[in-house]
Amino acid sequence: MNTTAMSTKSQPQPLAGLRVLDLATLFAGPLAATLLGDFGAEVIKVEHPGKPDPSRGHGPAKEGVGLWWKLLGRNKRAITLDLSKRGGRATLLRLAATADVIVENFRPGTLEKWDLGWAELSAANPRLVLTRVTAFGQFGPYAHRPGFGTLAEAMSGFAAITGEPDAPPVLPPFGLADSIAALATAYAVMTALAARDRTGEGQVVDMAIIEPILTVLGPQPIWYDQLGYVQERTGNRSANNAPRNTYRTADGDWVAVSTSAQSIAERVLRLVGRPELIDEPWFATGAGRATHADVLDAAVGDWVAVRSRAEVLAEFEKAEAAVAPIQDVRDVMEDPQYQALDTITTVADPELGPLRMQNVLFRLSATPGAIRWTGRPHGADTDEVLTELGLTEAQRQALRAEGAV
């Protein structure tokens, strides 16, 4: 059961009172809004009446209901508005006047084409934070190109260093760049809101998906700038330490070993019965060990290969050396550490019943977040939200007649 939700019933969440309009689709912008909603922000998902967020149809579905949406749309109220219609534009401006944050990912110039750019939105609400999430940012030679996270994974250098040295570059099989950008966007929103607390004025957040992934790739630019060094593909190995690889156990499973710390490397070599290697001059540094990865991989791999995964994990734990099983989602769902953290929690859904999904991103001791509900049906909350906005039944019907909702 959703223990996080239970524990917060009588406690105010840290972002309670914050209103976020999520106009974005696929995937960075919407996920950023989800992260805000998980900690109490009121998130209103605004979708086109005839073209719902494509994430509703991404991946497997159950009984015609997209499961990805149940995760991405959680803690959001769902309404429809066609922003290109006169009534849709006017309604969004009314909503903007009540909001703290708008998250959008249209190509640069699209909101301006609808007379919904920063000039109009900030006039409606000077305290508004307009968060613009696009592949390439709001300016520059690529700004108007269509783009997705895959292009960021390619452009940033991530794909170039991923994979085996003699094999093609590898793209991740999931939305890595989008997810990193979502985390960065949520941080950017909170930074802009902190500034607003001091100045009283909102501002524009310009988030380019090609940028945050560069940050998590580490010091590659400064290495190249100062040394001309270009990181190459090394597979599971590292240029900075060894042994660092995946190793197959006697029962056909796999484990991953990391020795980023010198003390851990020494413990691993003692464990696998090769303490003499510790005395080699090259063993004294991570870079030195990396140049002898073949020797170290053989030492660890031979030891692992004649033991079951359970035995390997137990012996590494006893030796206080760093190891983890290579797990697929079936293992993740049963992993005792994830269970202890309630990382995969159970949430009730009115359409599909109990659902297991990732819990909120982190734990706060006094004001924790919670999954209050799962992704709602397309437009499920339109009438309720517009009524709260002050629109009469006749006005709502007029919007429907126009095709604006």
N, C-alpha and C positions, 0 to 999 in steps of 0.2 A: 504494500500500500504506500501511498505518497506520504511518508512520514514528515517530509519537509513542510507540506501543506498543513498537516495536522499541528505541527509545532508553532505555526505562525498565525493561527486563527485569531488570537487576541492581540497580536503585536502588529504595529504599523510597519510596513515595509519601507526601505530607505528611499525609494523613488515614488512613493505614493503621492498623488497630487500632480505628478508630471504627466502631461498629455502629449502623445507622439502620434503623428499621422504618417503611416507607412504607405507610401505611394509606389514603392519599389517592387521589382520582380527579380527572380533568378540571380543570385542567392545572397550576395554580400549585404545589400541594403536590408532586405527582409530579416536576415539573421541578426544583424545589429539591432533592429527593432525588437526582435524576440529576446535578446539579452537584456534589453532595458525593461521589457515587460516582465521578465522573470523576477525582477526585484521591485515590482510594484507600479511601474509606469502604466498608465492607461494607454494602450496602443490601439488605434483604430486603423484597420487595414482597409485601404481604399483601392478597389479593383474596378476595371472597366465592366460595364454591365454584360457585354457579350464576349469579353475576352478575359477570363479569370487569370490570375497569376499562374503561369505555366507550371510552377512547382506542384500545383494540384494534380497534374497528370504525369509527373516525373516518377519513374520507378514503379515497383509493384503496387498493386491496389488490392483491396479486399472488399468484395461486394460492391465494386464500382467506386469505392472511396480511396483516394490516394493516401498512402500511409506517410509519405514524406511530409505532406501538408500538415498532418496531425502534429508533427514535431515543429515544423517551421511556423505554423500558424497559431501555436499555443499562446495563451494569454492575450489574444487579439480579438477585438470585435470586428466583424466583417461587414463592410458596407460597399455599395457600388456607386460610382460617379463617372460619367463621361466628361472629362475635363475639357474636351474640345467643343462641347455644347455650351451655349450661353448660360443655361441654368446650372450646369455642372460647375462651370467656372465660378459663378456667383456663390454657389453653395460651398465650394472649397475655400473661397475667401472668408466666408462666415466661419467655417471650421478653423481656418488659420488664425482668426482673431481669438479663438479660445485655446489655441495649442501653444506648446512650448517648443516643439521640434517637428520638422517635416523631414522625412527621409525619402529621397527620390533617386532614380537611376536612369532617367530619360537621356537620350543623347543631348549634348550641349545645344542650347537654342530651342529645344522643344517646349519647355515651359514658357519661354519668352514668346514663342509663336502663338501660344494661347493667352497671351497677356497675363501670365501667372509667374513672371520672373521675380527676381529679388526686389525690384522696385515696387511692384504691386503687393507682394507678400509682406514686405517690411512696412509698407504704408498701412496695411491692415493690422499689423501687429509688430511694433518696433522691437519687441522682446523676443521675437521668433528666432530660432536657430534653424537655418535651412541647410540640410546635409545632402550634398550632391555626390553620389557614388557612381563613378563611371570607370570604364576600363582604362582610359588614358588621361583623365583629368579634363578640366574645363577649357584648356587652351593648349597650344602647341600643334605641330603638324599632324598628329594622329588624332586629335581631339574628336573629330567628327566621324571617325571610323567606327563600325560596329566592332564590339569586342567582348570577350568572355574571359573567365579566369584561366582557361587553357592557354590563351595567348600570353598572359602574365607569367605563367609557369615556364613558357618557352623563352620569352624576352628577358626575363630576370636573370637567367643563368642557372635556374634550378634544374631544368631538364638536362643541361649540358654536363652537370656533375653527377647526375643520377643514372645508375646502371653500371654494367661491367665495362672495363676499359676497351674491350674489343667488340662491344655490342653497341647498337644505336642508343641515342639519348632516350630517356624514359620519362613519360608524363605520368603524374599520379592518377590512380583510378577513382578519384573522388575530387570534390571541389576544394582543393587545398588553398589556392590563392584567394578564392572568394571567402573562405572561412577565416583566413588570416586578416583579410581586409575587413570582415565583419567585426572581429575583435578590435581592430584599430579604429573602426568607425564608432563603436560604442564608447571607446576611450576619448575620441575626438569630440563626440557630443557632450560628454561629461566635462571635458575641458572648456568647451565653449559656454556651457551653462555656469561653470565656476566663474568664468570671466564676466558673464552677464550679472552674476550676483554682485560684482564690484562696480560695473559700469552702468547697469540698468538697460543695456542694449544687446540685442542679438547680433548674429553675424552669419556668414556663409562658411560652411565646412566643405572644402574641395578634396575629396578622397579619390585618388586614382588607384585602381586595383593593382597596377603594375608596381606600386611603390612599397607597400608594407612587406611583401614577400622578400624584397631586397634587404630589408632590415633583419629578418630572421635568417637570411643566408649568411650573415656574419661579416667578417672583415675582408671579403673578396676585393671590393673596390680599393681599400687602402693598401692591401697587399700588392695589387697591380700598380697602383699609383707610385708606391715607394720602391718596389722591388721588381716590377714587371712580371710578377708571379701570377700564373693562371692555373687555378685549381682544375685538376682533371678528374675523370671518372675513375673511381677506385672500387666500385661494387660495394660490398659491405665493409670493406676495410676503411681505415682512416689514415690520412697522412700525418696525423698528430699523435697517434698512440697505437699500440698493439700489445697483446692480441685484442682484436675487436672484430667480431665476425659472428656468423651463425654456424652452428655445429649440429650434426645429426646424431641422435641418440640410438642406442641399440634397439629400441622398440619403434623406430621409424619416426619419432617426433623430432622437433628442432628446439634448440635453445639459443639465446643471444647472450654474448659475453662482452662486457665493456671494462676497460682498464684505464680510464681517463686519469686516475690518480696513481702515482708511482707505488704507493703502499698496496693498492688493490692488485696491481700487476704482480708484485712480489708474492702476495698471498695466492694468486691463481697458479703461479709456477710452482710454488711449494705444494699446493694441492694436487697438481697433476704429476708430481714426481720428477720435476725437472729443476730443482733448486740451483744446479750449477749454472744455469743460464743467467741467474740474477747477478752473478759475479762478472759477467761479460761487460766490458767498458761501454758497449752500445746500449746496454739495458738501462743505463742510468737516466735516460731521457725518453720522453714519449716519441719524439722524432727519431731517435736512434732505434727504438724498438720497432717503429713503423718500417724502417729500412730492412728489418729482419722478420717481416711478417710471415714469410713462408715457414721459417723455423718455429715460430711461436704458434702459428695456426696448426702445424703438424703436432706439436706437443699437446695442445689443448684438444684438438680434434681427435687424436688417437685415444686419449683418455675418455672423452665423452662417448666415443663410438662403441665402447664395450659396456656401457652402463645405461640403465633405463632413465627416462626423463625424470621420474620421481627421485631416483637415487642421485642424479646429477644435481637437481635442485636442492636436495637435502644436504649433500656434501658441500656445496657452495655456501649455503646458509651457515653451516657449522664453521666454515673457514672465514666467514664474513667477507666473502667475495661477491662481486656484482654479477648477477645472472637473472634472466627472465625467460619464461617459456614463450615460444612463438605461438600466439593464440589467434584463432579465428573468432568470429562473433559468438559461436557456440560456447567457446571457452570463456569469453568475456562475460557472458550472461551468468556463468557459474563461478567466476573467480571470487575467492573469499575476501580479497582486499576490496574489490569493487562492491561486493555485498556489504561489507562493513561500512563503507562510505555512502551506501545507497546511491551509487553512481548511476545505476540503471534502476529506475524507480517505476512503480506501477501507478497509473493514472486512470480514472474512470472516464469513459467516453460515451456520450449518449447514442452514437451511431454504431459503434463496434464493441462496446463493453470495455473491460479492463485492457489497457495498453501498457506495454513496457517500453520506456524510452529513456534517453539521457536526462539526468536530473539537472537542476540549475548548476551554473558553471563553478561556483565556489561557495564556501560556507561562511556566513557571518554569525558571530556568537550572539549578538543582541538583536539584530534585525535581519534574519535570513530571508532569502528569496523563496519562491514557491511556484509550482505549476498549478494555476488556479483552474484552468480548463485547457483542452486540446483544441486543435485547429477547427474553426467553425465552418459550416457550409457557406458557399458563395452568397454574399449579400444578406446573410441571416440577420444582421443587426441594423440594416439600413433604416427601417421605419423608426426603431427605437432611438437611434442616434440623431436622426433628423428631427424627431419630435422634441428631444432634449435641446436641440439647437433652436427651437422655437418655430419650426415650420408647421403650418397647419395641414390638415388632411387635404384641403384643396390645393395647397402649394406642392405637397408631395405628389398628388395626382398629376399636376401640371408638369412636374419634372419627369414623371413616367411617360406622359404623353409626348414629351419632347425627346424621349430616349436618353435623358441625362442620368437616370438611375435604372 
